[in-house]
Amino acid sequence: MHLERSIPLQQLTELIERWKSSIHVEDIGGENERESVRAFTLQKCIEELESTIQR
């Protein structure tokens, strides 16, 4: 069964902004490997979502 749901653009942009605020530049490539991977992965997810929204 295929279920489609619409999410208001404002809610998506607010979510993206919350995600962005949780990324600290020093975490990407930093000493704490777990935080580095989390920050890098989150940044990639943000980029993908923003790209999809712009289409």
N, C-alpha and C positions, 0 to 999 in steps of 0.2 A: 504494500500500500504506500502510495506517494503522498506525503503531506507537505503542503507549501504554506509558509507563514510569512507575513510581511512585518518588517520591523521599521518603525519610523526612523528616517535619516538622522533626526536630532538625537535619538537614543544611541545610534551607532557612533555618531561623532563624539558624544559625551563619554561613551565607553572607550573610544580611542584615546581621548584626552586623559582619562584616568590611567590607562595603560602607559601612556607616554610619561606621565608624572612619576610612575613607579620605576622607570629606568634611570639609572645613574651612569653617566658616561664612564666613570672610573670602574664600574662593574664589568663593562665589556672588555674582555682581554685582561682582566685584573687577576689578582692572586687567588681569590676565592673561585675555584673552577665551577662550582655549582651556580653561584650568582652570575658568573660570566656566561655560562650556557643559557641560564634563564633569561638574562637581559638580551642576549643575541637572538634567541628564539622569539622572544616577545617582539623585538624590533622587526624581525622578518614577518611575523603575523600582522603587525600593524601595517607594514608596507603592502602586504597582499590585500588586506581589507580595504585600505585606502585606494589601491589600484582598482579593485572591483567596484567600489562605490563610484569612482570617476567614470566608469564605462557607461 
